[in-house]
Amino acid sequence: MEKIRTAVVGVGKIAQIAHLPVLKKMENVELVAVCDVDEKKMAHIIQKFNVPRWYNLVDELIEHEPIDALHICTANYYHYPMALMALRKGIHVFVEKPLALSVRHAQKIAEVAKQAGRTVMVGMQHRFRDDVQILKEFLSNNELGELFFIKGGWLKKWSKELQLTWEIQKQYSGGGVLMDFGIHLIDMMLYLTGMPKIRTTRLFPYQLRDGLEVEDSAMALLETEDGLGVNIETSWNLHLDHDIQYTHIFGKKGSAYLNPLRIQKEMHGNLVTVTPIQNEKPQDRYLRAYEAEIHHFYDVIAKKAKNMSPPEDAVKVLQVIEALYASAEKGREILVEQ
């Protein structure tokens, strides 16, 4: 079988933890090059993962390497131009979230991908978690009845220093913790509930640390056209002694919880727990999700699977994000379509 020639641009944490290790194990993929501006880091990477070639500039990589697929793991600011450059060369693209910094740019990527007949997949790894897939099946079968309220949170414990670099520079990140953690929670909520239309948004952003260009804590309120209410809270540095991640979903016939997965239903006048047994550690769950996500990308390229995280979904998520930031700027609730 002919291998898919692949390259990775941006060899930071996510590339080192997920992309590079998974790609090196795949029998149908040949990792031919990496690209990064940090030559010292790249020297370590090419030795550790036995990568044949490296480049400082993605332009040179695309020009000189006949690759079939490109993984974009850079700062958010570069996702749009790099994705377009690759697509126009006929290259399939896996891009870490967000797809772009604006709805307009995300729509452009989706249009060019369609015109070029190439796959674009957005790195929303929560969609590929085993527990999320189980929960989605329950919700698709209407096991919890009509949903009316969802709340989710991703709160990092307090520390003396924020271990962030470009993420706190708005030019490169496009936003703060909402664009970092919140976008994952919003995407997962939309994915689990069948991508409903969001009618209104309200964002309450906070800066607990002085001198930041972006919010480091935020609470977002959403309402779908069907009246489903969503409350999302995020923070890079809240006054907690441990990290907290949760998603709670409430329906008229039952409720469900993630981290860990629990499902409870009203049956014969009693509350019954129908939770599937899961023994894996949270860290293993996330690594398995990344692995499943990357394998899925190559299955989509080979036309063996339908894209579970297409650019069209990313456009819808960014529409919500843009409306939330507009709400914060105006200090009031915003209609998404405005």
C-alpha positions as CSV (number, residue, x, y, z in Angstrom):
1,M,0.0,0.0,0.0
2,E,1.3,3.4,-1.0
3,K,1.9,5.6,2.1
4,I,0.4,9.0,2.6
5,R,3.3,11.5,2.7
6,T,2.8,13.9,5.7
7,A,4.4,16.9,7.3
8,V,3.9,18.7,10.6
9,V,4.2,22.5,11.0
10,G,4.6,23.7,14.6
11,V,6.4,21.3,16.9
12,G,5.1,22.5,20.2
13,K,3.4,20.6,23.0
14,I,0.4,19.2,21.1
15,A,2.6,18.0,18.2
16,Q,5.0,16.3,20.6
17,I,2.3,14.7,22.8
18,A,-0.1,13.7,20.1
19,H,0.6,14.2,16.4
20,L,4.2,13.1,16.1
21,P,4.0,9.9,18.2
22,V,0.8,8.8,16.5
23,L,2.0,9.5,13.0
24,K,5.2,7.6,13.5
25,K,3.2,4.5,14.5
26,M,0.9,4.5,11.5
27,E,1.7,2.0,8.8
28,N,-0.1,4.0,6.1
29,V,1.7,7.3,6.8
30,E,5.2,8.5,6.1
31,L,6.3,11.4,8.2
32,V,8.7,13.2,5.7
33,A,9.3,16.6,7.3
34,V,8.6,19.0,10.2
35,C,8.6,22.8,10.2
36,D,9.2,25.3,13.0
37,V,11.1,28.6,13.6
38,D,12.8,27.2,16.7
39,E,15.8,25.3,15.3
40,K,17.0,24.1,18.7
41,K,13.6,22.5,19.4
42,M,13.4,21.1,15.9
43,A,16.8,19.5,16.1
44,H,15.6,17.5,19.1
45,I,12.4,16.5,17.3
46,I,14.0,15.2,14.2
47,Q,16.3,13.1,16.2
48,K,13.7,11.8,18.6
49,F,11.1,10.9,15.9
50,N,13.6,10.1,13.1
51,V,12.2,12.7,10.7
52,P,14.2,13.0,7.4
53,R,14.0,16.7,6.8
54,W,13.1,20.0,8.5
55,Y,12.2,23.5,7.4
56,N,12.0,27.0,9.0
57,L,9.3,28.2,6.6
58,V,6.1,26.4,5.6
59,D,6.3,28.0,2.2
60,E,9.6,26.2,1.5
61,L,8.2,22.9,2.9
62,I,5.2,23.0,0.6
63,E,7.4,24.1,-2.3
64,H,10.0,21.4,-2.0
65,E,8.2,18.4,-0.4
66,P,5.6,16.5,-2.5
67,I,3.3,15.9,0.5
68,D,-0.3,14.6,0.6
69,A,-1.2,15.9,4.0
70,L,-0.2,18.7,6.4
71,H,-0.8,18.9,10.2
72,I,-1.0,22.6,11.4
73,C,-0.1,22.8,15.1
74,T,1.0,26.5,15.2
75,A,-0.3,29.5,17.0
76,N,-3.9,30.3,16.0
77,Y,-2.9,33.3,13.8
78,Y,-1.2,31.1,11.2
79,H,-3.9,28.5,10.8
80,Y,-5.8,30.5,8.0
81,P,-2.8,31.4,5.7
82,M,-1.2,28.0,6.1
83,A,-4.4,26.1,5.5
84,L,-5.1,28.1,2.3
85,M,-1.5,27.7,1.1
86,A,-1.7,23.9,1.5
87,L,-5.2,23.5,0.0
88,R,-4.2,25.5,-3.1
89,K,-1.4,23.0,-3.6
90,G,-3.8,20.1,-3.4
91,I,-2.8,19.1,0.1
92,H,-5.2,17.7,2.7
93,V,-5.2,19.7,6.0
94,F,-5.5,18.7,9.7
95,V,-5.6,22.0,11.6
96,E,-5.7,22.3,15.4
97,K,-8.5,24.5,16.7
98,P,-9.6,27.1,16.0
99,L,-9.9,26.8,12.2
100,A,-9.2,30.5,11.9
101,L,-9.5,33.7,13.9
102,S,-12.7,34.8,12.2
103,V,-15.9,33.4,10.7
104,R,-15.0,35.0,7.3
105,H,-11.6,33.3,7.2
106,A,-13.1,29.9,8.3
107,Q,-15.7,30.1,5.6
108,K,-13.0,30.8,3.0
109,I,-11.1,27.7,4.1
110,A,-14.3,25.6,3.8
111,E,-14.9,27.0,0.3
112,V,-11.4,26.4,-1.0
113,A,-11.4,22.9,0.4
114,K,-14.6,22.1,-1.4
115,Q,-13.3,23.6,-4.6
116,A,-10.0,21.7,-4.4
117,G,-11.7,18.4,-3.4
118,R,-9.5,18.1,-0.3
119,T,-10.2,17.2,3.3
120,V,-9.9,19.8,6.1
121,M,-10.4,18.4,9.6
122,V,-10.4,20.6,12.7
123,G,-8.7,19.3,15.9
124,M,-11.7,19.0,18.2
125,Q,-10.5,15.9,20.1
126,H,-13.4,15.8,22.6
127,R,-15.6,14.5,19.8
128,F,-13.4,11.4,19.6
129,R,-13.5,10.5,23.3
130,D,-15.1,7.1,24.0
131,D,-17.4,8.6,26.7
132,V,-18.5,11.4,24.5
133,Q,-19.4,8.9,21.7
134,I,-21.4,6.8,24.2
135,L,-23.2,9.8,25.4
136,K,-24.0,11.0,21.9
137,E,-25.6,7.7,21.1
138,F,-27.8,8.0,24.2
139,L,-28.8,11.5,23.2
140,S,-29.4,10.6,19.6
141,N,-31.9,7.9,20.8
142,N,-33.7,10.4,22.9
143,E,-32.9,8.5,26.1
144,L,-32.9,11.6,28.3
145,G,-36.0,13.2,26.7
146,E,-36.2,16.8,25.6
147,L,-33.0,18.6,26.7
148,F,-33.5,21.9,28.5
149,F,-30.2,22.8,30.3
150,I,-26.5,22.1,29.9
151,K,-23.6,23.4,32.0
152,G,-20.0,22.8,31.4
153,G,-16.7,24.0,32.9
154,W,-13.0,23.8,32.4
155,L,-11.2,25.5,35.3
156,K,-7.5,25.3,35.9
157,K,-6.2,25.5,39.4
158,W,-4.4,28.6,40.8
159,S,-0.7,29.0,40.2
160,K,1.8,31.8,40.7
161,E,2.6,32.1,37.0
162,L,0.6,31.5,33.9
163,Q,2.4,29.0,31.7
164,L,1.3,30.6,28.5
165,T,3.1,32.4,25.7
166,W,1.3,33.4,22.5
167,E,-2.1,32.4,24.0
168,I,-2.3,35.7,25.9
169,Q,-1.4,37.9,22.9
170,K,-4.7,38.7,21.1
171,Q,-3.0,39.2,17.7
172,Y,-1.9,35.5,17.7
173,S,-4.6,33.8,19.8
174,G,-7.8,35.7,18.7
175,G,-9.0,35.7,22.3
176,G,-8.3,34.4,25.8
177,V,-9.6,31.4,27.7
178,L,-12.8,31.4,25.8
179,M,-10.9,30.7,22.5
180,D,-8.7,28.2,24.3
181,F,-10.9,26.1,26.6
182,G,-14.4,27.5,25.9
183,I,-14.3,26.7,22.2
184,H,-13.9,23.0,23.1
185,L,-16.8,23.1,25.5
186,I,-19.0,24.9,23.0
187,D,-18.1,22.6,20.2
188,M,-18.8,19.5,22.3
189,M,-22.2,20.8,23.4
190,L,-23.1,21.5,19.7
191,Y,-21.8,18.2,18.6
192,L,-23.7,16.2,21.3
193,T,-26.9,18.0,20.6
194,G,-26.9,17.8,16.8
195,M,-25.5,21.2,15.9
196,P,-28.5,23.3,17.0
197,K,-28.8,27.0,16.0
198,I,-27.8,29.4,18.8
199,R,-30.2,32.3,19.1
200,T,-28.6,34.5,21.8
201,T,-25.3,34.8,23.6
202,R,-23.9,36.7,26.6
203,L,-20.3,36.7,27.7
204,F,-18.9,37.9,31.0
205,P,-15.1,38.1,30.7
206,Y,-12.7,38.7,33.5
207,Q,-9.0,39.5,33.9
208,L,-7.8,38.1,37.2
209,R,-4.2,38.8,36.3
210,D,-3.0,42.4,35.5
211,G,-1.4,43.2,32.2
212,L,-3.2,40.7,30.0
213,E,-4.5,41.5,26.5
214,V,-7.2,38.8,26.8
215,E,-9.6,37.3,29.4
216,D,-8.2,34.7,31.7
217,S,-11.6,33.7,33.1
218,A,-15.1,33.9,31.5
219,M,-18.7,32.8,31.8
220,A,-20.7,32.3,28.7
221,L,-24.5,32.0,28.4
222,L,-26.1,30.6,25.3
223,E,-29.7,29.9,24.2
224,T,-30.7,27.7,21.2
225,E,-33.6,28.5,19.0
226,D,-35.4,25.5,20.7
227,G,-35.0,27.1,24.1
228,L,-32.1,24.9,25.4
229,G,-30.0,26.9,27.9
230,V,-26.2,26.5,28.2
231,N,-23.9,27.9,30.8
232,I,-20.1,27.5,30.3
233,E,-17.4,28.7,32.7
234,T,-13.7,28.7,32.0
235,S,-10.5,29.9,33.6
236,W,-6.8,29.6,33.2
237,N,-6.1,30.4,36.8
238,L,-8.9,30.2,39.3
239,H,-8.5,30.1,43.0
240,L,-8.8,26.3,43.3
241,D,-6.4,23.7,44.6
242,H,-7.1,21.3,41.7
243,D,-8.4,21.4,38.1
244,I,-12.1,20.9,37.4
245,Q,-13.6,19.7,34.1
246,Y,-17.3,18.8,33.9
247,T,-20.3,18.7,31.5
248,H,-23.8,18.2,32.9
249,I,-26.8,17.6,30.6
250,F,-30.4,17.7,31.8
251,G,-33.4,16.4,30.0
252,K,-37.0,15.8,31.0
253,K,-36.5,12.1,31.3
254,G,-32.9,12.0,32.7
255,S,-29.5,13.5,33.1
256,A,-25.9,12.8,32.0
257,Y,-22.5,13.8,33.3
258,L,-19.0,13.6,31.9
259,N,-15.7,13.3,33.7
260,P,-16.6,10.6,34.7
261,L,-19.5,9.5,32.5
262,R,-22.7,8.9,34.5
263,I,-26.2,8.6,33.0
264,Q,-29.4,8.6,35.2
265,K,-32.9,8.1,34.0
266,E,-36.4,8.0,35.5
267,M,-37.8,4.5,35.0
268,H,-41.0,3.0,36.6
269,G,-41.1,5.9,39.0
270,N,-37.5,5.5,40.2
271,L,-34.2,7.1,39.4
272,V,-32.0,4.5,37.8
273,T,-28.3,4.7,36.9
274,V,-27.5,3.2,33.5
275,T,-23.9,4.2,33.3
276,P,-21.5,2.0,31.1
277,I,-18.5,0.7,33.0
278,Q,-15.3,2.6,32.2
279,N,-12.0,1.9,34.0
280,E,-9.6,4.1,32.0
281,K,-7.7,7.0,33.6
282,P,-8.6,10.5,32.3
283,Q,-5.1,11.0,30.8
284,D,-5.5,7.7,28.9
285,R,-8.9,8.8,27.7
286,Y,-7.6,12.0,26.2
287,L,-4.6,10.4,24.5
288,R,-6.9,7.7,23.0
289,A,-9.1,10.5,21.7
290,Y,-6.1,12.2,20.0
291,E,-5.1,8.9,18.5
292,A,-8.6,8.2,17.2
293,E,-8.9,11.7,15.8
294,I,-5.7,11.5,13.8
295,H,-6.5,8.0,12.5
296,H,-9.9,9.3,11.5
297,F,-8.3,12.1,9.4
298,Y,-6.5,9.5,7.3
299,D,-9.6,7.3,7.0
300,V,-11.5,10.4,5.6
301,I,-8.7,11.0,3.1
302,A,-8.9,7.4,2.0
303,K,-12.8,7.8,1.8
304,K,-13.3,5.1,4.4
305,A,-15.2,7.5,6.8
306,K,-17.2,10.7,6.9
307,N,-15.5,13.7,8.4
308,M,-16.5,13.9,12.1
309,S,-15.0,17.4,12.5
310,P,-15.5,19.3,9.2
311,P,-14.8,23.0,8.6
312,E,-18.5,23.7,8.2
313,D,-19.0,22.8,11.9
314,A,-16.0,25.0,12.8
315,V,-17.6,27.9,11.1
316,K,-20.7,27.5,13.2
317,V,-18.7,27.4,16.4
318,L,-16.8,30.5,15.4
319,Q,-20.1,32.3,14.8
320,V,-20.9,31.7,18.4
321,I,-17.5,32.8,19.6
322,E,-17.7,36.0,17.6
323,A,-21.2,36.7,19.0
324,L,-19.9,36.1,22.5
325,Y,-17.0,38.6,22.1
326,A,-19.4,41.1,20.6
327,S,-21.6,40.7,23.6
328,A,-18.8,41.4,26.0
329,E,-17.8,44.5,24.0
330,K,-21.3,45.9,24.0
331,G,-22.1,44.7,27.5
332,R,-25.4,43.1,26.6
333,E,-27.0,40.0,25.1
334,I,-26.4,39.5,21.4
335,L,-28.4,37.7,18.7
336,V,-25.9,35.4,16.9
337,E,-27.2,36.3,13.4
338,Q,-26.3,40.0,14.2
